[in-house]
Amino acid sequence: MRFVLDASVTLSWLLKGAGTGAKAYAFDVLNLLGLPENQADVPVTWALEVSNVLARSEAKGLVTQAQSEAFLELLQATPISVDPATAAHALSDTLHVARRYRLSSYDASYLELALRQGLALATLDADLQRAADRAGVAQVKPA
């Protein structure tokens, strides 16, 4: 199964802040990605969001640089494919999605990718979940 992976799920694999249910969902998604038939697609914005949160978390003392580096190794070993067409859609389709569903352009990039590729979305972001429901995009529901 291929699906779009949001940074909120990804970062829950490292950071504490998520509630028990959210954390369980995030790790269920990670376990899905441990199966050979599964792959996550992400927009280019995903890498920027992840690196921004890592840098800010290190600066605040929430994680060490060593923890961030170990997390990056986990990400490199996970079947995550960066969509090369994100930028080509940013000023058209992604902007339309952001306007229509009142999302940030960053969040809209995940929904736009899911719509364009016909994929389900894995997210913990409540606004993005509501927008996905309104757009008719399925959400990943690990077994």
N, C-alpha and C positions, 0 to 999 in steps of 0.2 A: 504494500500500500504506500502510495505517495500522499503527502499532506504538507500544508504550509505550517511552519513552526514560528511562533511569535517569540520575541525576546523575553516577554514576561515569564513564559514557561522555561525557557533556556536559563534565565538568571535564577530561577527558583532552585535549580540544581546546585547552586553555590550559596546563595544568600539565605539568611534566616528569615526574616520578615513575613513570609507567607503563612497563612493559617494551615492547620492540619489537613483539611480537605484539599486545599490548593497544592500543598506540598505533595500529597499522595497522587493527585492528578499529574503533576509535573513529572514525578518519578515513574508513573505508569507510562507516560509518553516516552520517557527515556528508555524504559524497558522495551517498548515497541520498536524503538530504533536499534535495539540490540538484536532484533530478528533480521535475518539476511534479506527478506523480501520487502522490508520497509525503508523508506527514505524521506527525509524532510527537505522541502524547498523553502528558501528564504529570499526576501528581496535584499538588495545591496545594503539597504538601511539597517538591516539586522546586525551586521558586523560593527557598524558605527555605534548603534545603541549598546551592544554588548561591551565594546571597548570603553565607551563613555562611563557606563555604570561601574565597570571594573576600576577605572582610574579614580572615580569619585569615591568608591567604597574603600580603596586603598588609602586615599587621602584622609578619609574619616576614621581610619583604623578599624573598619569592619572586617576587612580581610587583609592578609599580608600579600606581598608581591609573590611569594612562593605559592600561596594558595591560588592566586590568579593564574600563575603559570601552569600549575597542575590542572586547573579548570580548562585552560586553553588546550592542553594536551588531550583532555577528555573530548573537547569539541572537535579537535582534528581527527580523532579516532571514530567520530560519530558520522553516519552517512547523511551529511547536510550539504545540499547543493545550492550555491548562490545563483540566483536568476540573473543572467547577463542583460536582460531586456528591461530591468527596473527603470533605469534612467530614461530610456526611450519613451516610457509611458508616464513619467513623472509630471510633465506639464500638460498632459491631456487626460488620460483615463484615471490616473491616481488623483489628480486635482478634482475631477468630476466626482469620484467616490468620496473624497474628503468633504466636498461641498454637500453632496446629497445626504450623507450620513453624519455630518457634523463631527468629523474625526480630524485629528492632526494628520498632516501628510505622512508622517512616519507610520501611524497606525493604518491609514488608508492604503499604504503600500502593501501591507499583508493581505488586506481584503481584496485589493485589485489583483494581486497575484493569484489568490484563490479563485476569484471569478474568471480570470483569463485562462487559467489552467484547468478549471473544473475540479478543484481539489478541496478537501475538507480543511478546516483551520483548527490548530491547537493554540488556544490562548487562555490566559487568566484575566485579561483586561475586560472589565464589565461592559464598557462602552463598545469595545470591538465585538464582544459576544452579541450584544443587542443589534449592532449593525449587521453582523453576519446573519443573524436570524432574519432581519428585515430584507436582506439581499438574497435570501434563499441559499446561503452557503452552509453546508453541514459542518458541525464541529466534531473534532476527533473525540471519540468516546472509547477509551481503552477498555478491553474486556476484563 
